[in-house]
């Protein structure tokens, strides 16, 4: 007889079972005939086949170099690649490795930036510790936090990112409740954020760092800066990172990835981590994988050094900008003229965050509007509810994330037309 009591799983496994990305993927599988504005994938046509092939051939045409690339690497990542990465990062910051306090030791190569988010969370949080996030925020990281047993507290944001006064007020509230010692981390997507496409301006970045510094005497709080979309700007480069602005260079944990700017299939990201976290993060990573794929590190290293990477990213920006203009034009023509509809023109990244008027039905998965869109109009979006730690937040019911990364310009116009028709079904 099967006795479930003899097959109990851990609390962490139970927490992880509530993750949301699996449910989102199920919607895509269940509705394969939909035109999807949901998938946050990169444009298939822009994947760098030619330069990747050339680089791989150069690596593998030499037995000695090829064998080295195909062998195990190190947990932290190949030293030569880490040195290339910190130089590349310094160039992004328009600074120098020395001025930024960058060393290969503080750089860790990960299997995409998601692994770094997970490793850092494991290193910092015990169950019940508090993580501060924006409302809304990147929903996959909410699942990561749930898997760690973290207590997630949401901070309101505006069109410039997290609101400093709201952060200050929440910390004061937590202190009055006697819980300040549990606050370990503030998580921010600082460039073209997922889901809203917002980039924090320089002044706002400095305000947030100042608040964390002011609280340091009572509780040291790390800032995890997720810069996954940093290089996907359109008209002008965005501000320097919060890591670069941090005078101590020990508070901000910077997470970046080559998945959005180069190829998700190469599964390579990196982090710059404070001295105190180097050993715990490396120890945890050694349990995960002994080191991220050595061959892909060697490939990306070659692409950066040859200049092919920079050329590719410039072309990618141009492609995504044209797509962003297409979806924005379609929104202006079909949806935004209607009362109560709010969105911001993309300046980078892959997403538009659409807020619909409260007179329309809720945008949640299990509501009639989502059913109308996927089953009748054959269009799919990501409901805003996924991006809120507090599911009762008013915006969770009347928002959606639209991604323009995958579809052609023609499909983007068609997709917004279908979404508009879905909305019109419920117009009063």
N, C-alpha and C positions, 0 to 999 in steps of 0.2 A: 504494500500500500504506500502511496506517495504521501508522506507527511511533510507539509510545507514548513513546519517548525524545524525540521532537520536541514532545511535548505535556505536558511536566512542569509541575506546579503548585507553588506555594510551600509551604514547610514550614508556614506559618501556616494555609494552606488544608487541608493534611493533618491538622494538629492539630484544626482546627474540625470536620472530617468525623467525628470521634469523639464529637461532642456527643450527649447522651443524650435531649434533649427530642424529637428527631425520632423516635426509637425508641418513646418513650412515646406520641406522637401516633399512630404507626402501629398500636399495640395498640388504640387507640380506634376507628380506622377499620376494622381487621380484625374487630372485635367490636361492631358497631353495635347489636346487640340486648341488650347488657349494661346493667344498671343501674349507673351509674358513680359510685363514691365516690373516683374518681381525679382528676378535673379540678379544678384549683385556680382555677376561674372564680368570678366574682361572681354573685349571684342575679339571674337575668334579670328577674324581676318587680319588683326594686327599682331598676332603672335609671331615672334621673330624667328621663323624657321630658317631662313637663309644664313643669318649671322650666327645662330646657334649651331647649324650644321658646319659652317666654316670653322668655328672655334673648336667643336668636338673633333673634327678631322685633324686640326693642328695638335690637339692633345693626344690623340690616339695614334697618329702616324709615327710617333716615337715610342718604341717599346718601353724605354725607361720612364718617360714622362707619363705614358698611358698607364703603366702598372702602378705608378705612384698615385695617380688620380683614382684608380680603381680599388685601391687598398683602403683599409680603415683610416680615418683621420683621428683627430682628437676631440674630446668632449666639447671643448670651448670653440672649436673650429680651427681650420688651418691658419697658422700664424701669418703666412704671406697674405692670405685673404683678409684677415682682420686688420692688417696694416693698410691694405688697400682701402678697406671700408672706412677706417677713421680718416684717411686723407680725403676720400670722396665726401664724407660727412662734413669735414671742415670746409670744403669747397662750397657745399650747399649753404653753410652758415656764413660764407664770405669771411672766413677767419682762418686761423691756423690750428694745427693739432695742439701745439703748446698752449695757446691762449684759451683753448676750450678744455684743457685738462684731459685730453683724450690719450689713452694708451691701449695697446692691443690687449692688455690684461683685463681692462674694463669692458672690452667688447666681446660679446658672446654671439656666435652664429647659431641660429635656430631653424627648425623645420617650419618656416613661415613665422610671421609675427604672432600668430595665435598660440604657438608653443611657448613663446616668451611670456605672453600674458598669463598663461596657465602656470608656468614655472615660478614667476614672480608671486603670483597669488598663493601658491603652495608654500613658498618661502616666508611669506609675511603673515598670512591669516591662520589663526586657530578658529574652530567653529565658534560663532558668536561675536567675533571681532567685526568692527564696522568698516564698511567701504562707502565712500561718498561718490555718487555719480550724478550726471546731469539727467534731467527729465525733459525729453527722452535721451536715450543713449544707445550704444551698439548692443543689440540684443544678444549676440553670441557671448559677449563678456558677462552679461547678466547670468547666463547659464553657467559660465565658468565660476562665478562667485557663488552661485547656488550649490555647485558641486563641491565647493570648499566649506560650505556651511556658514558663509559670511552673512552678516546682517547688513543689507543694502539700504542706504538712506539717500533719497533723491533731492537734488537741488534744482530749483527752477532756472531756466535760461531764457535769453532773449535773442535778438538777431545778431548779437556779437558773442554769443556763447554763454557760459555760466555767469550768473549775476553775482558779483562780489558781495553785495549786501545780503543776499540770500544765503551764501556760504557762511558768512559771519554769523547770521542769525541762527543757522542750523547748529553751528559749533557751540554757540552760547546755550542753545536749548539742550544739547547733549551734555554740556558741562553741568547745567543745573540738575539734570537727571542723574548725575554721578557716573556717567558712562564715558567720559572723555578718554580714559585710559584704553578704551576699546577701539578708538578711531585710529586706523593704521594707514589708510591710503585714500587719496583722491584720484579718480580716473577721469581723464579728459581725452577726447578725440579733438586735436587742436587744429587740424587742417581739413576743410571740406568734409565735415563730419558725417558719419553714418549714424542717423538717417537724414539729417537736415541739409547737408551741404554747406554748413556755416564754418567760416574760418575766424578764429579769435584774433582781433587786432592787437597790435603791440601793447597799447596802453592797458587793455584788459588782462593780458598775460602778466604784466608787471604787477597789477593790482592783486591778482590771485596769489602770486608768489609772495608778495608782501604780507598778505593775510596769513599764509602758512608760516612765514617767518615769525610773525607776532605771536603765534600760538606755540612756537617751539619750546618755550620755557615750561609750558604746562603739558604738552604732548607733541612728540615729533611725528609728523605726518608726511609720508612719502607722496609724491605726485607721479603717477604713471601716465606718461604722455604717449598716446597712440597716434603715430604720424604716418599711417598706412597710405594715405592719399596725398602726401605732401608734394610729390613731384607732378601731380596732375593739375597744375594751374594753367590758366588760359592767357590772360592779358598781361599779367605782371607777377613776378615771384611773390609769394606770401612772406610774412614776417619770419624772423629767425625763431628757432624752437625755444620752448620754455627751458629746455636743458641749457641752451646757450645763455639764456638770461639769468639762470640760477647762479648766483655768485659763489656759492659753496661747491657747486658741481657734485654734491652728494645727496641732494634731495630728489631730483628728477630722474626717473627711470625712462629712458627714451626707447620706444619700440618702433622699428621701421621694417619694411618688407620690400622684396623685389617682385612680389606676386602681382601687384597692380601695375607697376611700371615696366615690367619685363615679361614674366611668365609665371603663372601659378603652378604650372607643372614642374618647374624647377624647385619649388617648395623651399625657398630660402629667404630668411629674414635675419634681422640682427637686433641686438639691444646694447645700449650703453648703460651700465648699472653701477650704482654706488659701491664703494669699497666693501662696505659691510655686507653686501648681498652677493659678492663674487663667489665665495665658497659655497653658501647654501644653494644658490641657483645652479652652480656647476655640479654639485653633488646630486641634486635632484635630476638634472639632465642626464647624468651618467646612468641613472636608474632607467631613464626613458629609452636611451638609444646609443650610448657610447659616443655620440657625435652625429651631427646631421650629414647628409650625403656629401662625400668628399668630391665626387666627380662634378656635381653641380656647382660647388664652391669654386672649383678650378675653372669651370666654364665662365661663370659670372666674373671672376677675377680677370680673366682674359678679355672679356667684353668691355669691362670698365677701362682697363689699361690701354686697349686698342682705340678707344674712342667710339666704338660701335654702339655702346650702351647709350651714350649721350645723344647720338644721332637718332637712335630708335625712340628715346623718350620725347624728343622734340616732335617727331612725326606723330607719336601717340597723342600728344597734347592737341595737335592740329585736328586729328581725327575726332577726338572726344569733344572738342569745342564745337565742331560742325554738328555733331549729334545733339549737344546741349542746346544749340540754337534751334534745331529742328523741333525738339520736344517743347521748348519754351514758346516758340511761335504757335505750335498746335494748342498749347494751354491758353495762350492769349486769345486765340480765335474761338475756341470751343467752350472753355470752362471759366476762366478768370473774369470775364465780363459779368457773370452771374453774381448776384449779391452774396456776400459772406464767404467767397472763395479766396483763399490766401496762399501764395507761394512766392518764393524768391528766385530770381534769375540765377542760374548756376554760374559761378566764377571759377569752378574747378571741380574735380572729383567725378562721381558717377551718378549722383542722386538729386532728385527734386522731392521736397517734402510738401505735400498738398494738404491743406486744411479745408474741409468742406463745411458749408453752413450747417448749423445745428438743426435746421428744419428738415434735413435729410435723415434717413435711417443711419444707424451706426455702421461703421466700416469694419467691424470685427468679423472674424472668421465665421462664426455661427449665426450671423444675422442675414436678413433678407437681401441687403444690398450686395454683399459678397456673393451670395447665391445667384443673384441676377447677373452680376458681372461675369462670373466664370461659366455659368450654365447657359445663359441666354445671349450675352454679348460676346462671349469668348475672349475675355480680357482678364488678366490677373495682375494684382498689385500686392504689396505687403501691408497688411493692416497695421495701423499705428500702435495698437495694443501691445505688440511684441516688444516695443522699444521702451516701455515704461515699467520700472520696478514696482511702482504703485499702479495697479491695474484700475483703480478707481479714479485716477487723474482724468479730469474732464476731456483733455485733448486725446486721450487714448481711444475714445469712441468715434472721433470724427476726423481722423488723419490717416494718411497713407504715404508709403514711400514708393516712388516711381524711379526705376533705374533705366538709364538710356545707354548703358555700356554695350549691351549685346545686340540690340535690334538695329536694323538699317534706318536711315532717315525716313524712308517711305513707311516702314512699319511703325515708327514712332508716331507719325501723323495718324496712321490708321488706328493705332492703339489708343491715342487720346480721343479720337472720334468715337471709338467704341465705349470708352469710359464716360464720355459726355452723354451718349445715348442711354447708358445705364443710369446716370444721374437724372436724366429727363423723365425716366419712368416714374420717378418719385417727386417730380416738381409739383408744387401745389398750384 
